């Protein structure tokens, strides 16, 4: 379109419109700025937030970062290089901001830094007038997606910024064939590809189209040398970004594949299963586009109005048809290539909706240059802007200003009243990070469909044996799942009945933390909506030794080898995680006994034991020590082969974890009994057995 030079007054009006839209955008995007509620696809925002929380808490800025959502190994859900998360932590530390506020500042800053790239790209498309370019950029601002998600705890704004600047640098590189533009394109493209490749993929579409157009122009005029040069520079512009992305996939896919449930996040599963890439049937299905149109209604405007404006402009304004069609085409082709990603996640449109907005802006300029009188053209501008704002206030604004800081009363209870370094297990929420984020805990999220998979649960629970599991949380349809509650109780010494009940969840606490947790809830009136049942009546410990079931020997008696035949714990079986290693150990408060059948050919016994530090360092009454013995039993005869008193309050050598080595060659048929007894009184005799090995 040969652009008409705007009259001075018209230019002032266009600049004024831009300024009003920019100020309006900033005012709307900063409403409820400090609220802790991560409104808008909360499951994805909280995942980014949880990763950020543990990067900061553990001061871990490595590429192989922890994403503690689906259990151990915690380094598992490696989707993006955490450049965005590092930026949030850096800004949070610099300005002493909460993570969610720092994240909003980073996202909004990245969005605003995208606009100059869009401004410059419009110039390369032939829109010479700066005031007109500013106006077209301004029409991006009232789009609901760019108000609501430009404040989100999401990586998309940073990826959008990198992608837009990559496209501008790529165009300039292809025009000038200069290495400085190559370096610029390489830096911006690599940033975009590593932060979120799905966003970068959208911007590759216009980049590829531009490169193909240049190549066709060269071939049509038979400029063979220039054709080869065009191919070289075109490939060079994406070589490093795509090569680096390929390297990242090569590093992370094996880690995800080896995980009990994180294998669903491999690149192949995401691209084909989650995004629907190259699924032509899905991309062409009317049902898919029906769902996609629902997303337009949520994040842009009513579908009928969107299509009406677009078709009317293309038909009535032939002078702007091709640039408008090209811009709108990127919007539609993106959805065709990744149908499922866009169909069920409105925030994915953040990567491509600005192309549609720019198409509307270009068509409006075409109307100004047409024979239509000005008094008809200017009111036309009100239609898309009003439609955008109507959609925003209907779809997003109520979420944005909701009077909540996010989470639920039960996530606050877990955050505030269970030890900070503990782990929670969650069933019924798939892999959504909402509960662990607001509870600020590492989690094993049992993915949907795996709740009754015994092999998976055995593996996932087994990998948590060296962690302090504080609670099981059952939500949604999983509430009342007694099978999984019993399995978790047996593995981690949790309650078998709910410790606390919320309208949406049941919490089964570790027996070690149950009493304190319930008492803390009572002090805050149970947050008003948590049912806090009274403690069950105190029951005495077993009166006689209990047989140890082979199925539970490994989980109930960690680091005991061979597995015990029988056990007696006067105060019930429990566990502690003593300092400094914090490894799971059996809480062996006297009196207690374990019966073990030694293996043939054994020559010695290794017994690691000690008393919890607080037992002998606390103010006031302390432990007066314990007595450890090993008795060899043959038939009805018993023979004591080892005795050791521990008195850490008075004997410094008895403090900490002791590694006892006892030479002993058992005779065939012999049984060994490992015992702990109080020296005088049993108060504060907080003994633990970290390891017993007969070998």
Buried (B, 14 or more C-beta within 10 A) or exposed (E): BEBBEBEEEBBEBBBEBBEBBBEBBBEBBEEBEEBBBBBBBBBBBBBBBBBBBBBBEEEBEEEEBBBBBBBBBBBBBBBBBBBBBBBBBBBBEEEEBEBBBBBBBBBBBBBBBBBBBBBBBBBBBEBEBBBBBBBBBBBBBBBBBBBBBBBBBBBBBBBBBBBBBBBBBBBBBBEEBEEEBBEBBBBBBBBBBBBBBBBBBBBBBBBEBBBEEBBEEBEEEEEEEBBEBBBEBBEBBBEBBBEBBEEBBEEBBEBBEEBBBBBBBBBEBBBEEBBBBEBEEBBEBEEBBEBBBBBBBBBBBBBEBBEEBBEEBBEBBEBBBEBBBBBBBBBBBBBBBBBBBBBBBBBBBBBBBBBBBBBBBBBBBBBBBBEBEEEEBBEBBEBBBEBBBBBBEEBBBEEBEEEEEBBBBBBBBBBBBBEEEBBBBBBBBBBBBBBBBBBBBBBBBBBBEBBEBEEBBBBBBBBBBBBBBBBBBBBEEBBEBEEBBEBBBBBBBBBEEBBBBBEBBBBBBBBBBBEEBBEBBEEBEBBEEBEBEEEEEEEEEBEEBEEBEEEEBBBBBBBBBBBBBBBBBBBBBBBBBBEEEEBBBBBBBBBBBBBBBBEEEBEEBBBBBBBBBEBBEBEEEBBBBBBBBBBBBEEEEEEEBBEBEBBBBEEEEBBBBBEBEBEBEBEEEBBBBBBBBBBEEBEBBBBBBBBBBBE
